[in-house]
């Protein structure tokens, strides 16, 4: 199985982190990688990805991850690359991982026979959809003119909710309209992928969302502590360094000192602030 990954990224510090290099390296062990960032990056930063990517694009486009997917796909079309691959994956760096060996998840998605897959599927009552942070497509999809038209139609939107509605939900709507079956390895309801990182990790999800660290007044930090205690030393070091880089040493200390009762206290604190 020949795979192409388009890895979308954004870093508010305009850096290529060790966590991102770790992710790109894991992807490159499973296929070829085109990296696209929604911010400018100095060459010394981009060069950290040289060994793991076939192409690197870094420019501020303000179109979120789908804008990066659009640019990576356009690059692949321009260079005549798509015919070389059996599977196209659109993935982003909103997560830490992989925390388990990645190949088995890819193989499971591919063996399913589904032409549109994702690690997580949200069975929303009105808009069931593949969650767009890790999706994979077969040739029936990524060679289709309608798929190219969908990605080429991505434009800058300044409301993240509208981005999710138009592009994340919209892509799944279009796939179903075209008669494509959707399949996710893990089913998540609502914001569970953010709010239940440890529960999903225990079920086998090989990533956790970075934003879980700061969600709901830090309510997920005990669960993240349990994840850090369970993963490989290399993965733990990479994740902890990035937590310090983005959030500070105090947040990492808070994670390591978190206890089960902290979750209830933090959720109550979050609710009081929200409704104050």
N, C-alpha and C positions, 0 to 999 in steps of 0.2 A: 504494500500500500504506500503510494507516494503522496506525501502531504505537504501542503503549503499553509503556513500560519501567517496571518497578518496581525502583528502585535501592536495594539494602540496604547499610547502612554501619554501621561501628563505629569509633570513634576513642578510644583510651585516654587522650588528652589533652582529650577533649570539644571538639574543634575541627573546623571545616570547612576542610580544607587546600586549597592551590592545586591539588594533584593531583586532589582530588575535584571541585573546580569545573571543572577541565579535562575530566574524564571526563563530568560532567553536561552540559557545553556540547556535547561531541561527540555524546552521545545525543540531546540536544534538537534537533540539526540533522537527526536521522533520525526523530523522533517526539516524542510527549509523555512526560513523566517524572513519576512519583510517587516522592518521596524518603522513605525510612524508615530512621531510625537506631535502633540498639539502645543508645542512651544519651541522656541529656538534653543539650540544646544551648541556649545562650543565643540570644536573638533576633538579636543582632548577628552571630552565627555563621551561623544559618539564613538570614539575609537575603542572604548571599553567593550563595545558590542561587536567589534570587527570579526572576532573568531566565531560568532554564533549567528550572524545574520548575513543574508545575501544582499540586502539593500537597507539603507538607513535614510529616512526622510524626517526632517525636523523643521517645522514652521508653525507659527501661530495662525490657526485658522478659525478658532472659536466655534467649531462645529462639533465639539465633544468627540466621543469615540467613533460615532458613525462617520464623522468627517475624516477621521484617520482611516477607518475601514475603506471609505471611498477612495482616498488617495493611494492606499496600498493596492487596492484592486485595480485602479487605473494604471498604476505602474506595471502590474503584472500583465495587463492587457497590452499596454504599449510595447513591452519587451517580448510579447508572444510567449509568456511563461505558462499560461493556464493549461495548455494542452499536455504539459508534462506531468500533471497531477491528477490523482484520483479523488482527492478530498481537499476542500478548502476550509480552514478554520479561521474564524474571527474572534480574537481574544483581547482582553485588555488588562492593564496593570492595577486594577482597583482591588486586587487581592494579594495575599501573601501565599506563596507556595511555588511549586507543588510540595505538599507535605507527605504524600505517598507517591510511589512510583507511577508515572503518568501513562505509560504505554498501555496498561491494562484497561484504563478508562476509554482511551481512544479506540482500542480494539473492540471493546464492548459496544460503543456507539456504532462503529462501522459494521460489526457483525449483525446488528439489529435489522439491517436492510432499510432503515429509515433514511430518507434523503435530507432531512433537516433535524439535527440533533443539538442537544446542549447538555451541559452538566446539570443545570437546574431548570425545571419547568414550573411555571406558576399557573395553576388552574383557576385563574381569576374568573368569577362568575360571568362577566361580560366580555373580558378580553384574555382568554387563556393564551399564554405566550412563553416562548423560549426566552430565558433571561440572557441578555446580550453580552455578558462579560466572558462567556466561553461557548461559542456555537460552532457546529461543524456541518458542512454541506457536501452532498454528492454532486456528481457531474450534471445530473438532470437539473440541478438548481444553479450552480455557479457558471454554467455555460449558457443559461437562458437569457434572452434579451430583456425579459421583464426584470430579472435580478439586477442586471447591469443598469437598467433604467432607474430602478429603485435607489441603488447606491449613488448613481450620478445625480439624482434629485435631492440629495441631502444638502441642506443649507443651514446657515447660522440661525439658531433660535436662542433667545435669551432667557427662556424659562425652562428649567430642567425638567419639570413635569411635562411640558409640551414636547420636549425632546423624547421622553419615554413614550408618550402617547403616539406621536407621529412615527417614530422610527423603531423603537423596540416592539411596542404593540403592533405597529403598522406592518412591520416585516412579517410577523407571525400571521397577521390577517391576510397578507398577500400570499404567503405560502399556502395557507388553507384554501384561499380562493383558487389557487392553481392546482389544487388537488394533492398537495404534498402533506404527508403525515408528519406530525411533530412528535418528537420523542425526547424526553429528558431523563437522565439517569437518576436524578433526585427530584422529588416533588417538594416544593416550598410554597407556603401560603403567605400572602401579604409580604411583610418585610422580614420573614424568618431568616433569610440568608444573611441579614445584618444582625438580627436580634438573638439568634440561636447558634452562634458559631461552634460552640463545643458539642452541642447535640448533633449537629450535622457532621462535624469531624468524627465523632464516634460512630456515625452511620457509614463513614467512609468518604465523605466529600474531601477532596485533596487540597482544598484552599479555604482560607477564611478572609472575609472582607476587611480591608484596612479600617474602614469607618466603624467597624464594630467596636474598636477601641474607645471611641468617643461618643458612641450612641447612648442616649438615655442616661446622661450624667455618669457614664462609665459603668453602667449596670452589667456589661458583659465581661468585665475584666477578670473575674474569678474563672469564668469559662476559658478565657484566653490563657490565663495562667496554667490551667490544666492541659491545654493544647501544647504550650511551650514545654511542659514537663514530659510530654509524650513523644515529641518529634525528634528527629536525628540531631546530634550536636551541631552539625553544619547548618541545617535549616534554622535551628534555634538561634545561633549566632547571627545569621543574616537578618532574621526578623527583628531580633532585639536591637541590633545596630540601627535598623531603619526606624524603629519606634523612637529611639533616642534622637535620630536625625530630624524626624518630622514633628515629634510631640514633646521631646525633652526627657531627661533622665528621671524627672519626678513621676512622669506617667509610667515609665517602666517599673519604677520602684512601687508605684501604686498597684500595678498588675501583680507583682510578685508578693505583695503583702495582702492581696485581696482574699476575703473569706466568703463562704456561702451567704452569710446574712447580709453582706455588703450589697448584694443585688437588690434585695427588697428596699433597703434604705435608700439606695441611689434611684430606684424607680420612683419611690415616693417623692424624693427631692426633685426629680425631673418633672413629675406631674404637678407638683406645687408651683414650680417656676412657669410651666406651660400655661397654667390656668390663673396665675396671679394677675 
